Amino acid sequence: MSYALRLAAEAKRGLAVLPVIVQEEALDLLEESSVRAEMTSGSSPLIQEEVMDLVVHLESKRYYVFMVVRIDHRSRMVRVDSVGHAVRT
Amino acid sequence: MNQSTAAPALLDLLPGGFGPTDDPARDNTLADRAERLLGFALAEHERIVDLDTGMDHLALCYADPQGADAMRRVYQQWVNQADELLDRVRGHGLREHLSDKYEELERALGRTLAMLSISLESLERAEKEFQIGHTQTLEEVRRELRAAAGR
């Protein structure tokens, strides 16, 4: 079973400014991370600070998304603190 | 080493240009230099990331604003140099020729810019939001964002 996943309002604000397609890809990646967290639970510290990133090509632009995540193996929770991005052509 | 003077000197190894010249030997030399500089910039990025992650992602540590700020300046200096290098590689018409390394550096640059867009204040606010339970599940956020987009 995957870990619970919770986002800070700050992280939601970071997602909200992105195009919908980019939002969806970022959320999918977060969802996968909650499944992966289960698999790494035995070999990792109780609380893991992680960063995740993705690139989405959209209408001749590249959206780079960077997410700050904390995995708490004790409470079986992945928390998403903040989402930042950069756009380049 | 004084990095603020070293960075422009490094970029001077590949002067700004306007496409291929009439001299194939010169073009080959420039392409070779550009490739080496792209590799150098990538290696430098890896070292900076190793340094940062080795210090528990210091650049994102709002509890140590001085340390985080210093680490961010290191990233920013690298960003400025890498961005200018990509410009020059493009200017010499070498983007296609060196596409693997060019794309790798472009991605490292974009990732770093995205990271730097996250302020320390934002991370501190997120910590407080978790403390007071001002958080949502992924499904709730997905639903709200879809609704806001009218889907």
gemmi code that builds the backbone of each chain (N, CA, C; Angstrom):
import gemmi

chains = {
    "A": [
        ("MET", (0.849, -1.201, 0.000), (0.000, 0.000, 0.000), (0.885, 1.251, 0.000)),
        ("SER", (0.525, 2.245, -0.801), (1.358, 3.440, -0.884), (1.171, 4.329, 0.353)),
        ("TYR", (2.106, 5.239, 0.521), (2.039, 6.179, 1.641), (0.966, 7.246, 1.379)),
        ("ALA", (0.488, 7.816, 2.486), (-0.429, 8.958, 2.337), (0.366, 10.125, 1.759)),
        ("LEU", (-0.279, 10.938, 0.960), (0.423, 12.054, 0.335), (-0.317, 13.345, 0.642)),
        ("ARG", (0.387, 14.285, 1.241), (-0.272, 15.550, 1.574), (0.571, 16.718, 1.066)),
        ("LEU", (-0.148, 17.724, 0.578), (0.531, 18.900, 0.042), (0.242, 20.119, 0.909)),
        ("ALA", (1.273, 20.907, 1.171), (1.083, 22.187, 1.851), (0.359, 23.127, 0.886)),
        ("ALA", (-0.340, 24.101, 1.459), (-1.011, 25.097, 0.603), (0.026, 25.781, -0.284)),
        ("GLU", (1.213, 25.942, 0.252), (2.313, 26.556, -0.502), (2.620, 25.750, -1.772)),
        ("ALA", (2.620, 24.430, -1.631), (2.896, 23.569, -2.792), (1.768, 23.690, -3.816)),
        ("LYS", (0.546, 23.770, -3.317), (-0.593, 23.909, -4.243), (-0.506, 25.236, -5.000)),
        ("ARG", (-0.087, 26.272, -4.310), (0.071, 27.575, -4.982), (1.119, 27.466, -6.096)),
        ("GLY", (2.182, 26.711, -5.824), (3.230, 26.525, -6.830), (2.733, 25.767, -8.051)),
        ("LEU", (1.824, 24.823, -7.819), (1.259, 24.048, -8.933), (0.246, 24.868, -9.723)),
        ("ALA", (-0.513, 25.686, -8.994), (-1.642, 26.390, -9.610), (-1.214, 27.329, -10.740)),
        ("VAL", (0.015, 27.804, -10.713), (0.448, 28.763, -11.748), (0.941, 28.058, -13.015)),
        ("LEU", (0.960, 26.732, -12.992), (1.465, 25.978, -14.145), (0.337, 25.617, -15.105)),
        ("PRO", (0.646, 25.396, -16.393), (-0.384, 24.906, -17.313), (-0.907, 23.553, -16.827)),
        ("VAL", (-2.152, 23.263, -17.164), (-2.816, 22.059, -16.653), (-2.022, 20.777, -16.947)),
        ("ILE", (-1.495, 20.676, -18.155), (-0.746, 19.454, -18.519), (0.457, 19.274, -17.605)),
        ("VAL", (1.105, 20.368, -17.289), (2.288, 20.293, -16.422), (1.856, 19.935, -14.995)),
        ("GLN", (0.757, 20.529, -14.551), (0.219, 20.183, -13.222), (-0.016, 18.682, -13.114)),
        ("GLU", (-0.672, 18.141, -14.142), (-1.038, 16.717, -14.103), (0.211, 15.836, -14.050)),
        ("GLU", (1.216, 16.203, -14.847), (2.440, 15.387, -14.839), (3.142, 15.457, -13.489)),
        ("ALA", (3.121, 16.637, -12.882), (3.758, 16.795, -11.565), (3.007, 15.963, -10.516)),
        ("LEU", (1.684, 16.016, -10.581), (0.888, 15.244, -9.612), (1.091, 13.736, -9.815)),
        ("ASP", (1.192, 13.316, -11.081), (1.444, 11.890, -11.352), (2.783, 11.454, -10.755)),
        ("LEU", (3.768, 12.323, -10.906), (5.093, 11.990, -10.373), (5.054, 11.875, -8.848)),
        ("LEU", (4.294, 12.769, -8.235), (4.163, 12.709, -6.770), (3.463, 11.416, -6.352)),
        ("GLU", (2.461, 11.053, -7.114), (1.718, 9.826, -6.804), (2.670, 8.611, -6.853)),
        ("GLU", (3.497, 8.595, -7.890), (4.466, 7.490, -8.009), (5.415, 7.483, -6.816)),
        ("SER", (5.781, 8.673, -6.347), (6.741, 8.732, -5.239), (6.153, 8.128, -3.970)),
        ("SER", (4.843, 8.243, -3.811), (4.224, 7.675, -2.606), (4.220, 6.153, -2.675)),
        ("VAL", (4.224, 5.614, -3.886), (4.314, 4.152, -4.048), (5.759, 3.707, -3.812)),
        ("ARG", (6.693, 4.494, -4.377), (8.118, 4.148, -4.223), (8.567, 4.236, -2.773)),
        ("ALA", (7.971, 5.160, -2.027), (8.370, 5.363, -0.626), (8.223, 4.076, 0.169)),
        ("GLU", (7.182, 3.350, -0.122), (6.936, 2.068, 0.555), (8.122, 1.125, 0.325)),
        ("MET", (8.624, 1.130, -0.913), (9.690, 0.188, -1.279), (11.017, 0.532, -0.611)),
        ("THR", (11.227, 1.812, -0.295), (12.518, 2.208, 0.278), (12.458, 2.285, 1.806)),
        ("SER", (11.327, 1.939, 2.378), (11.132, 2.173, 3.815), (12.148, 1.440, 4.691)),
        ("GLY", (12.561, 0.233, 4.288), (13.472, -0.540, 5.129), (14.899, -0.032, 5.126)),
        ("SER", (15.297, 0.617, 4.025), (16.712, 0.969, 3.871), (16.985, 2.461, 4.026)),
        ("SER", (16.005, 3.232, 4.441), (16.179, 4.682, 4.481), (16.048, 5.203, 5.907)),
        ("PRO", (16.578, 6.428, 6.136), (16.350, 7.043, 7.446), (14.855, 7.253, 7.686)),
        ("LEU", (14.491, 7.431, 8.945), (13.054, 7.547, 9.252), (12.413, 8.724, 8.532)),
        ("ILE", (13.183, 9.808, 8.449), (12.660, 10.959, 7.688), (13.649, 11.277, 6.571)),
        ("GLN", (13.160, 11.255, 5.355), (14.002, 11.488, 4.178), (13.622, 12.801, 3.521)),
        ("GLU", (14.607, 13.684, 3.358), (14.360, 14.897, 2.578), (14.638, 14.540, 1.125)),
        ("GLU", (13.744, 14.865, 0.246), (13.968, 14.533, -1.158), (13.631, 15.711, -2.055)),
        ("VAL", (14.256, 15.739, -3.216), (13.828, 16.699, -4.232), (13.498, 15.906, -5.488)),
        ("MET", (12.539, 16.393, -6.228), (12.127, 15.713, -7.459), (11.998, 16.763, -8.550)),
        ("ASP", (12.277, 16.349, -9.769), (12.106, 17.330, -10.837), (11.628, 16.657, -12.112)),
        ("LEU", (11.017, 17.438, -12.954), (10.568, 16.935, -14.249), (10.613, 18.048, -15.292)),
        ("VAL", (10.621, 17.630, -16.534), (10.608, 18.590, -17.652), (9.419, 18.252, -18.529)),
        ("VAL", (8.655, 19.271, -18.897), (7.527, 19.059, -19.812), (7.694, 20.013, -20.983)),
        ("HIS", (7.675, 19.464, -22.190), (7.770, 20.286, -23.412), (6.361, 20.650, -23.844)),
        ("LEU", (6.123, 21.928, -23.990), (4.766, 22.362, -24.318), (4.838, 23.621, -25.183)),
        ("GLU", (4.298, 23.515, -26.378), (4.243, 24.654, -27.301), (5.577, 25.395, -27.413)),
        ("SER", (6.602, 24.693, -27.793), (7.954, 25.221, -27.978), (8.580, 25.814, -26.701)),
        ("LYS", (7.969, 25.516, -25.568), (8.579, 25.929, -24.302), (8.902, 24.685, -23.486)),
        ("ARG", (9.870, 24.841, -22.603), (10.158, 23.753, -21.671), (9.822, 24.224, -20.269)),
        ("TYR", (9.019, 23.454, -19.601), (8.689, 23.746, -18.211), (9.511, 22.827, -17.321)),
        ("TYR", (10.343, 23.436, -16.503), (11.127, 22.677, -15.533), (10.452, 22.838, -14.171)),
        ("VAL", (10.122, 21.715, -13.554), (9.432, 21.770, -12.259), (10.317, 21.113, -11.204)),
        ("PHE", (10.385, 21.748, -10.059), (11.222, 21.244, -8.969), (10.360, 21.171, -7.704)),
        ("MET", (10.360, 20.010, -7.056), (9.486, 19.832, -5.888), (10.301, 19.389, -4.667)),
        ("VAL", (9.977, 19.992, -3.537), (10.649, 19.633, -2.283), (9.701, 18.746, -1.481)),
        ("VAL", (10.189, 17.549, -1.206), (9.337, 16.513, -0.618), (10.001, 15.956, 0.632)),
        ("ARG", (9.200, 15.578, 1.611), (9.745, 14.911, 2.787), (8.975, 13.610, 3.013)),
        ("ILE", (9.720, 12.524, 3.134), (9.079, 11.222, 3.351), (9.262, 10.844, 4.816)),
        ("ASP", (8.157, 10.658, 5.501), (8.205, 10.271, 6.909), (7.779, 8.807, 7.004)),
        ("HIS", (8.759, 7.919, 7.217), (8.453, 6.488, 7.240), (7.720, 6.075, 8.515)),
        ("ARG", (7.854, 6.872, 9.574), (7.137, 6.517, 10.819), (5.636, 6.687, 10.633)),
        ("SER", (5.267, 7.847, 10.092), (3.820, 8.084, 9.926), (3.343, 7.663, 8.532)),
        ("ARG", (4.240, 7.065, 7.742), (3.910, 6.598, 6.385), (3.249, 7.713, 5.559)),
        ("MET", (3.980, 8.835, 5.548), (3.422, 9.980, 4.822), (4.491, 10.635, 3.933)),
        ("VAL", (4.072, 10.995, 2.729), (4.916, 11.819, 1.858), (4.315, 13.217, 1.895)),
        ("ARG", (5.116, 14.187, 2.307), (4.581, 15.555, 2.334), (5.308, 16.401, 1.292)),
        ("VAL", (4.537, 17.208, 0.619), (5.100, 18.063, -0.433), (5.097, 19.494, 0.091)),
        ("ASP", (6.285, 20.029, 0.271), (6.395, 21.357, 0.880), (6.242, 22.483, -0.141)),
        ("SER", (6.940, 22.359, -1.246), (6.946, 23.493, -2.169), (7.203, 23.041, -3.598)),
        ("VAL", (6.672, 23.802, -4.534), (6.844, 23.489, -5.960), (7.309, 24.766, -6.665)),
        ("GLY", (8.442, 24.671, -7.329), (8.941, 25.821, -8.077), (9.060, 25.454, -9.542)),
        ("HIS", (9.223, 26.445, -10.374), (9.376, 26.113, -11.793), (10.162, 27.198, -12.542)),
        ("ALA", (10.635, 26.813, -13.711), (11.284, 27.757, -14.634), (10.812, 27.404, -16.036)),
        ("VAL", (10.656, 28.422, -16.863), (10.238, 28.193, -18.254), (11.357, 28.680, -19.165)),
        ("ARG", (11.741, 27.845, -20.112), (12.770, 28.241, -21.084), (12.315, 27.891, -22.497)),
        ("THR", (12.776, 28.673, -23.452), (12.367, 28.398, -24.835), (13.480, 27.686, -25.581)),
    ],
    "B": [
        ("MET", (40.675, 30.085, -5.289), (40.444, 30.680, -6.612), (39.303, 31.683, -6.542)),
        ("ASN", (39.520, 32.826, -7.149), (38.456, 33.820, -7.183), (37.504, 33.514, -8.338)),
        ("GLN", (36.329, 32.928, -7.997), (35.416, 32.465, -9.041), (34.839, 33.606, -9.866)),
        ("SER", (34.668, 34.784, -9.242), (34.011, 35.852, -9.982), (34.868, 36.302, -11.164)),
        ("THR", (36.190, 36.160, -11.081), (37.007, 36.525, -12.228), (37.279, 35.306, -13.107)),
        ("ALA", (37.230, 34.094, -12.503), (37.517, 32.883, -13.274), (36.414, 32.598, -14.282)),
        ("ALA", (35.160, 32.874, -13.913), (34.041, 32.523, -14.790), (34.122, 33.206, -16.149)),
        ("PRO", (34.292, 34.553, -16.218), (34.391, 35.178, -17.535), (35.600, 34.656, -18.304)),
        ("ALA", (36.733, 34.410, -17.606), (37.933, 33.920, -18.279), (37.641, 32.583, -18.944)),
        ("LEU", (36.890, 31.736, -18.267), (36.545, 30.432, -18.812), (35.695, 30.606, -20.077)),
        ("LEU", (34.743, 31.523, -19.995), (33.878, 31.752, -21.161), (34.664, 32.346, -22.328)),
        ("ASP", (35.732, 33.070, -22.012), (36.543, 33.647, -23.092), (37.210, 32.576, -23.936)),
        ("LEU", (37.248, 31.347, -23.446), (37.799, 30.255, -24.250), (36.920, 29.981, -25.468)),
        ("LEU", (35.669, 30.443, -25.369), (34.762, 30.280, -26.513), (34.142, 31.646, -26.791)),
        ("PRO", (34.877, 32.505, -27.501), (34.366, 33.855, -27.737), (33.017, 33.830, -28.443)),
        ("GLY", (32.216, 34.869, -28.215), (30.919, 34.947, -28.887), (31.117, 34.921, -30.397)),
        ("GLY", (30.227, 34.230, -31.101), (30.426, 34.133, -32.550), (29.118, 34.154, -33.302)),
        ("PHE", (29.213, 34.151, -34.613), (28.021, 34.212, -35.457), (28.057, 33.111, -36.512)),
        ("GLY", (28.052, 31.872, -36.061), (27.992, 30.757, -36.988), (29.357, 30.310, -37.483)),
        ("PRO", (29.354, 29.279, -38.333), (30.610, 28.712, -38.823), (31.406, 29.745, -39.615)),
        ("THR", (32.736, 29.619, -39.553), (33.613, 30.512, -40.314), (33.944, 29.838, -41.657)),
        ("ASP", (34.825, 30.472, -42.460), (35.254, 29.854, -43.732), (36.427, 28.905, -43.518)),
        ("ASP", (36.836, 28.770, -42.281), (38.039, 27.998, -41.984), (37.645, 26.712, -41.221)),
        ("PRO", (37.624, 25.546, -41.929), (37.201, 24.308, -41.267), (38.051, 23.943, -40.046)),
        ("ALA", (39.345, 24.233, -40.119), (40.216, 23.908, -38.981), (39.802, 24.724, -37.760)),
        ("ARG", (39.511, 25.983, -38.011), (39.058, 26.878, -36.925), (37.713, 26.387, -36.358)),
        ("ASP", (36.832, 25.982, -37.257), (35.521, 25.467, -36.816), (35.679, 24.216, -35.948)),
        ("ASN", (36.584, 23.335, -36.362), (36.823, 22.117, -35.583), (37.371, 22.442, -34.205)),
        ("THR", (38.270, 23.407, -34.166), (38.843, 23.809, -32.875), (37.753, 24.358, -31.960)),
        ("LEU", (36.893, 25.195, -32.534), (35.817, 25.784, -31.730), (34.857, 24.703, -31.228)),
        ("ALA", (34.539, 23.738, -32.113), (33.626, 22.664, -31.716), (34.232, 21.832, -30.595)),
        ("ASP", (35.525, 21.575, -30.712), (36.202, 20.797, -29.674), (36.197, 21.559, -28.351)),
        ("ARG", (36.498, 22.838, -28.418), (36.495, 23.656, -27.195), (35.102, 23.709, -26.573)),
        ("ALA", (34.120, 23.909, -27.431), (32.738, 24.009, -26.932), (32.346, 22.720, -26.220)),
        ("GLU", (32.706, 21.597, -26.810), (32.358, 20.309, -26.199), (33.033, 20.167, -24.837)),
        ("ARG", (34.292, 20.556, -24.771), (35.010, 20.460, -23.500), (34.403, 21.386, -22.453)),
        ("LEU", (34.014, 22.565, -22.886), (33.423, 23.514, -21.933), (32.057, 23.043, -21.449)),
        ("LEU", (31.286, 22.436, -22.344), (29.994, 21.882, -21.912), (30.226, 20.789, -20.866)),
        ("GLY", (31.208, 19.925, -21.134), (31.539, 18.864, -20.176), (32.011, 19.439, -18.854)),
        ("PHE", (32.801, 20.517, -18.947), (33.300, 21.168, -17.738), (32.133, 21.728, -16.909)),
        ("ALA", (31.213, 22.392, -17.592), (30.065, 22.990, -16.889), (29.197, 21.903, -16.237)),
        ("LEU", (29.041, 20.776, -16.938), (28.248, 19.675, -16.367), (28.941, 19.084, -15.136)),
        ("ALA", (30.250, 18.916, -15.240), (30.996, 18.367, -14.098), (30.928, 19.325, -12.912)),
        ("GLU", (31.000, 20.610, -13.216), (30.929, 21.607, -12.155), (29.554, 21.566, -11.468)),
        ("HIS", (28.526, 21.403, -12.287), (27.182, 21.310, -11.725), (27.070, 20.109, -10.794)),
        ("GLU", (27.620, 18.995, -11.242), (27.551, 17.776, -10.426), (28.266, 17.989, -9.088)),
        ("ARG", (29.389, 18.669, -9.133), (30.133, 18.916, -7.891), (29.341, 19.826, -6.956)),
        ("ILE", (28.695, 20.833, -7.532), (27.915, 21.752, -6.694), (26.733, 21.002, -6.062)),
        ("VAL", (26.055, 20.180, -6.875), (24.914, 19.414, -6.346), (25.390, 18.456, -5.251)),
        ("ASP", (26.536, 17.797, -5.486), (27.082, 16.896, -4.461), (27.366, 17.654, -3.166)),
        ("LEU", (27.950, 18.829, -3.322), (28.264, 19.645, -2.144), (26.972, 19.989, -1.392)),
        ("ASP", (25.970, 20.419, -2.151), (24.688, 20.829, -1.559), (23.979, 19.650, -0.888)),
        ("THR", (23.862, 18.546, -1.596), (23.144, 17.396, -1.013), (23.937, 16.810, 0.155)),
        ("GLY", (25.263, 16.887, 0.060), (26.089, 16.410, 1.174), (25.850, 17.220, 2.439)),
        ("MET", (25.356, 18.427, 2.273), (25.031, 19.275, 3.434), (23.511, 19.329, 3.618)),
        ("ASP", (22.845, 18.221, 3.305), (21.381, 18.088, 3.493), (20.586, 19.150, 2.753)),
        ("HIS", (20.880, 19.352, 1.497), (20.181, 20.339, 0.666), (20.201, 21.727, 1.327)),
        ("LEU", (21.414, 22.159, 1.592), (21.591, 23.444, 2.286), (20.865, 24.592, 1.579)),
        ("ALA", (20.836, 24.567, 0.261), (20.199, 25.661, -0.495), (18.712, 25.786, -0.174)),
        ("LEU", (18.128, 24.742, 0.414), (16.698, 24.759, 0.729), (16.450, 24.835, 2.231)),
        ("CYS", (17.512, 25.113, 2.982), (17.396, 25.061, 4.448), (17.056, 26.443, 5.018)),
        ("TYR", (15.772, 26.694, 5.210), (15.365, 28.019, 5.709), (15.841, 28.252, 7.140)),
        ("ALA", (16.146, 27.152, 7.851), (16.606, 27.299, 9.239), (18.040, 27.833, 9.302)),
        ("ASP", (18.734, 27.798, 8.192), (20.109, 28.324, 8.121), (20.171, 29.303, 6.951)),
        ("PRO", (19.557, 30.480, 7.115), (19.443, 31.394, 5.979), (20.782, 31.835, 5.407)),
        ("GLN", (21.771, 31.987, 6.296), (23.091, 32.426, 5.806), (23.726, 31.350, 4.926)),
        ("GLY", (23.679, 30.120, 5.418), (24.243, 29.006, 4.659), (23.483, 28.796, 3.360)),
        ("ALA", (22.153, 28.853, 3.466), (21.322, 28.632, 2.274), (21.603, 29.713, 1.232)),
        ("ASP", (21.731, 30.937, 1.702), (21.971, 32.043, 0.779), (23.323, 31.879, 0.077)),
        ("ALA", (24.323, 31.456, 0.843), (25.652, 31.262, 0.258), (25.599, 30.150, -0.798)),
        ("MET", (24.900, 29.064, -0.465), (24.805, 27.944, -1.406), (24.041, 28.378, -2.662)),
        ("ARG", (23.009, 29.179, -2.474), (22.230, 29.664, -3.626), (23.080, 30.554, -4.525)),
        ("ARG", (23.959, 31.333, -3.909), (24.841, 32.190, -4.728), (25.788, 31.347, -5.578)),
        ("VAL", (26.226, 30.219, -5.000), (27.100, 29.316, -5.767), (26.331, 28.790, -6.990)),
        ("TYR", (25.087, 28.374, -6.749), (24.249, 27.894, -7.868), (24.031, 29.013, -8.886)),
        ("GLN", (23.726, 30.218, -8.378), (23.397, 31.323, -9.287), (24.589, 31.685, -10.178)),
        ("GLN", (25.772, 31.648, -9.574), (26.971, 31.953, -10.357), (27.152, 30.913, -11.468)),
        ("TRP", (26.895, 29.660, -11.120), (26.995, 28.592, -12.125), (25.940, 28.792, -13.216)),
        ("VAL", (24.723, 29.152, -12.807), (23.636, 29.386, -13.767), (24.031, 30.458, -14.778)),
        ("ASN", (24.575, 31.561, -14.277), (24.934, 32.672, -15.177), (25.957, 32.221, -16.221)),
        ("GLN", (26.915, 31.455, -15.741), (27.990, 30.989, -16.622), (27.457, 29.959, -17.628)),
        ("ALA", (26.635, 29.019, -17.135), (26.119, 27.958, -18.004), (25.194, 28.553, -19.073)),
        ("ASP", (24.388, 29.537, -18.671), (23.455, 30.167, -19.612), (24.223, 30.870, -20.730)),
        ("GLU", (25.250, 31.599, -20.345), (26.080, 32.305, -21.334), (26.792, 31.305, -22.252)),
        ("LEU", (27.235, 30.198, -21.669), (27.916, 29.176, -22.480), (26.950, 28.596, -23.522)),
        ("LEU", (25.725, 28.295, -23.103), (24.738, 27.767, -24.056), (24.476, 28.773, -25.178)),
        ("ASP", (24.406, 30.049, -24.811), (24.218, 31.119, -25.810), (25.340, 31.087, -26.841)),
        ("ARG", (26.550, 30.965, -26.330), (27.710, 31.006, -27.239), (27.757, 29.770, -28.132)),
        ("VAL", (27.410, 28.618, -27.560), (27.394, 27.384, -28.364), (26.368, 27.536, -29.489)),
        ("ARG", (25.220, 28.095, -29.152), (24.185, 28.364, -30.176), (24.689, 29.363, -31.206)),
        ("GLY", (25.341, 30.398, -30.709), (25.866, 31.453, -31.588), (26.842, 30.917, -32.626)),
        ("HIS", (27.573, 29.901, -32.261), (28.533, 29.302, -33.191), (27.880, 28.231, -34.070)),
        ("GLY", (26.570, 28.065, -33.930), (25.869, 27.075, -34.746), (26.225, 25.643, -34.380)),
        ("LEU", (26.594, 25.428, -33.112), (27.069, 24.099, -32.708), (26.038, 23.304, -31.909)),
        ("ARG", (24.843, 23.868, -31.768), (23.836, 23.212, -30.931), (23.528, 21.795, -31.423)),
        ("GLU", (23.310, 21.648, -32.719), (22.960, 20.328, -33.260), (24.149, 19.380, -33.159)),
        ("HIS", (25.314, 19.908, -33.475), (26.529, 19.100, -33.484), (26.829, 18.528, -32.094)),
        ("LEU", (26.511, 19.314, -31.060), (26.824, 18.901, -29.679), (25.541, 18.647, -28.895)),
        ("SER", (24.536, 18.116, -29.571), (23.196, 18.108, -28.969), (23.098, 17.343, -27.648)),
        ("ASP", (23.812, 16.232, -27.500), (23.692, 15.465, -26.244), (24.114, 16.297, -25.033)),
        ("LYS", (25.327, 16.839, -25.130), (25.831, 17.616, -23.994), (25.070, 18.934, -23.848)),
        ("TYR", (24.703, 19.512, -24.990), (23.939, 20.765, -24.942), (22.627, 20.549, -24.176)),
        ("GLU", (21.920, 19.476, -24.533), (20.630, 19.190, -23.886), (20.805, 18.851, -22.412)),
        ("GLU", (21.887, 18.151, -22.118), (22.134, 17.790, -20.717), (22.370, 19.048, -19.872)),
        ("LEU", (23.139, 19.971, -20.454), (23.407, 21.202, -19.707), (22.143, 22.058, -19.614)),
        ("GLU", (21.364, 22.095, -20.678), (20.101, 22.848, -20.673), (19.190, 22.321, -19.554)),
        ("ARG", (19.142, 21.002, -19.429), (18.280, 20.408, -18.407), (18.797, 20.734, -16.996)),
        ("ALA", (20.114, 20.643, -16.826), (20.692, 20.964, -15.510), (20.410, 22.426, -15.158)),
        ("LEU", (20.483, 23.276, -16.173), (20.233, 24.702, -15.960), (18.766, 24.952, -15.588)),
        ("GLY", (17.862, 24.338, -16.343), (16.440, 24.527, -16.058), (16.072, 24.018, -14.675)),
        ("ARG", (16.610, 22.864, -14.330), (16.339, 22.280, -13.012), (16.832, 23.230, -11.901)),
        ("THR", (18.021, 23.792, -12.114), (18.588, 24.681, -11.095), (17.766, 25.968, -10.972)),
        ("LEU", (17.353, 26.500, -12.110), (16.522, 27.715, -12.069), (15.199, 27.435, -11.345)),
        ("ALA", (14.631, 26.252, -11.609), (13.369, 25.900, -10.940), (13.586, 25.781, -9.433)),
        ("MET", (14.706, 25.208, -9.050), (14.993, 25.090, -7.619), (15.152, 26.465, -6.980)),
        ("LEU", (15.897, 27.338, -7.674), (16.137, 28.675, -7.109), (14.861, 29.513, -7.043)),
        ("SER", (13.834, 29.105, -7.819), (12.565, 29.859, -7.772), (11.818, 29.597, -6.459)),
        ("ILE", (12.228, 28.569, -5.742), (11.585, 28.284, -4.444), (12.301, 29.089, -3.364)),
        ("SER", (11.575, 29.994, -2.765), (12.207, 30.855, -1.759), (12.285, 30.148, -0.411)),
        ("LEU", (13.193, 30.613, 0.413), (13.303, 30.064, 1.775), (12.028, 30.379, 2.553)),
        ("GLU", (11.455, 31.556, 2.280), (10.217, 31.943, 2.977), (9.101, 30.958, 2.642)),
        ("SER", (9.050, 30.530, 1.407), (8.008, 29.589, 0.997), (8.161, 28.260, 1.736)),
        ("LEU", (9.399, 27.831, 1.925), (9.627, 26.569, 2.641), (9.266, 26.710, 4.117)),
        ("GLU", (9.524, 27.871, 4.651), (9.175, 28.098, 6.061), (7.652, 28.138, 6.233)),
        ("ARG", (6.982, 28.775, 5.266), (5.517, 28.812, 5.307), (4.952, 27.390, 5.223)),
        ("ALA", (5.548, 26.564, 4.361), (5.069, 25.179, 4.203), (5.204, 24.418, 5.522)),
        ("GLU", (6.311, 24.630, 6.210), (6.517, 23.949, 7.498), (5.403, 24.341, 8.479)),
        ("LYS", (5.094, 25.637, 8.505), (4.030, 26.107, 9.409), (2.689, 25.522, 9.010)),
        ("GLU", (2.456, 25.432, 7.698), (1.180, 24.872, 7.227), (1.040, 23.409, 7.654)),
        ("PHE", (2.125, 22.676, 7.632), (2.051, 21.288, 8.102), (1.815, 21.236, 9.603)),
        ("GLN", (2.431, 22.170, 10.320), (2.246, 22.188, 11.778), (0.800, 22.456, 12.166)),
        ("ILE", (0.137, 23.339, 11.418), (-1.245, 23.673, 11.775), (-2.259, 22.847, 10.975)),
        ("GLY", (-1.761, 21.908, 10.197), (-2.656, 21.012, 9.459), (-3.323, 21.656, 8.256)),
        ("HIS", (-2.713, 22.738, 7.763), (-3.283, 23.409, 6.580), (-2.736, 22.725, 5.323)),
        ("THR", (-3.169, 21.479, 5.135), (-2.657, 20.679, 4.015), (-3.829, 19.950, 3.355)),
        ("GLN", (-3.551, 19.411, 2.163), (-4.592, 18.667, 1.447), (-4.009, 17.394, 0.855)),
        ("THR", (-4.882, 16.436, 0.588), (-4.420, 15.215, -0.080), (-4.188, 15.525, -1.560)),
        ("LEU", (-3.491, 14.613, -2.198), (-3.219, 14.789, -3.626), (-4.524, 14.811, -4.425)),
        ("GLU", (-5.463, 13.951, -4.035), (-6.739, 13.887, -4.765), (-7.497, 15.208, -4.641)),
        ("GLU", (-7.475, 15.795, -3.437), (-8.167, 17.083, -3.226), (-7.532, 18.176, -4.086)),
        ("VAL", (-6.209, 18.175, -4.100), (-5.515, 19.201, -4.892), (-5.791, 19.002, -6.375)),
        ("ARG", (-5.732, 17.755, -6.820), (-5.982, 17.475, -8.243), (-7.386, 17.945, -8.631)),
        ("ARG", (-8.351, 17.629, -7.761), (-9.742, 18.017, -8.034), (-9.878, 19.536, -8.132)),
        ("GLU", (-9.280, 20.223, -7.167), (-9.387, 21.694, -7.154), (-8.731, 22.331, -8.374)),
        ("LEU", (-7.555, 21.801, -8.731), (-6.853, 22.379, -9.878), (-7.625, 22.125, -11.169)),
        ("ARG", (-8.218, 20.934, -11.258), (-9.018, 20.632, -12.457), (-10.250, 21.532, -12.511)),
        ("ALA", (-10.859, 21.739, -11.369), (-12.049, 22.599, -11.324), (-11.684, 24.028, -11.724)),
        ("ALA", (-10.532, 24.481, -11.232), (-10.092, 25.847, -11.553), (-9.819, 25.990, -13.051)),
        ("ALA", (-9.410, 24.881, -13.672), (-9.126, 24.924, -15.111), (-10.383, 24.681, -15.927)),
        ("GLY", (-11.513, 24.463, -15.235), (-12.791, 24.266, -15.917), (-12.932, 22.906, -16.543)),
        ("ARG", (-12.298, 21.872, -15.950), (-12.424, 20.529, -16.510), (-13.219, 19.627, -15.584)),
    ],
}
model = gemmi.Model(1)
for chain_id, residues in chains.items():
    chain = gemmi.Chain(chain_id)
    for i, (resn, *xyz) in enumerate(residues, 1):
        res = gemmi.Residue()
        res.name, res.seqid = resn, gemmi.SeqId(i, " ")
        for name, pos in zip(("N", "CA", "C"), xyz):
            atom = gemmi.Atom()
            atom.name, atom.element = name, gemmi.Element(name[0])
            atom.pos, atom.b_iso = gemmi.Position(*pos), 0.0
            res.add_atom(atom)
        chain.add_residue(res)
    model.add_chain(chain)
structure = gemmi.Structure()
structure.add_model(model)
structure.setup_entities()
